[in-house]
Amino acid sequence: MSKKLLIIIPCYNEEDSLPQVLEQLLQLQLPEGYDMEIAVVNDCSQDNTKTIAELYPIMVLDLLVNLGIGGAVQTGFLYAKDNGFDIAIQLDGDGQHPPEELLKLLTAHEKTGTNVVIGSRFLDEGGFKSSFARRIGIRYFHLLNKLFTGKNIYDSTSGFRLFDSLAIDLAAEKYPDEYPEPASLVLFSKAGLSIQEVPVMMSERLAGKSSIRNFASLYYCIKVTISMLFLFIRKPN
């Protein structure tokens, strides 16, 4: 029996890069035993992201208000849970995550049964590593995650991730709503889910600009630190 695989692509104003990402995904040869569906979550984009996504044989989840990355990804998890998907893979719509690299996430999950598999740009040489300033921030979140989870997660801000059914169910209910990648690792760890990093090659974004720039990066660090702390001290329901 085939495993149902959902590719979740959160998008905000990605009209220039999304076509290449979707075309590469639709041409991707998966290992036997997987039945793939693609879901673009259009986070109330102000450009033609929705119109472009609707040209492809995929599911388009169109948000009427902008929820941010956490809310957009959680929408994908809710769709995955409601439709009985066994595995979900989050992949950015800006071209930073080459679709063929998701095969490495699948292979790691098949071999180990890990609940959450993170594609890391820092475990191998090569590929795009991000700016120097961002690498400092990523190093900071590595140390913070080690403190809160006891795990060495070197690329805790990576949005290139695989989730099994247990992780999908938890994320559909409790995924952090803003800048969620580092904070969600505290959530998964406290729930007893296993987390693994695997090396992947990443690229520079094809178009557009990141929302985390200049002063916003300091705001990002402060807000995510508070979010991680609250998740760490919160009592389980």
Secondary structure, 3 states (H helix, E strand, C coil): CCEEEEEEEEECCCCCCHHHHHHHHHHCCCCCCEEEEEEEEECCCCCCHHHHHCCCCCEEEECCCCCHHHHHHHHHHHHHHHCCCCEEEECCCCCCCCHHHHHHHHHHHHHHCCCEEEEECCCCCCCCCCCHHHHHHHHHHHHHHHHHHCCCCCCCCCCCEEEEHHHHHHHHHHCCCCCHHHHHHHHHHHCCCCEEEEECCCCCCCCCCCCCCCHHHHHHHHHHHHHHHHHHHCCCC
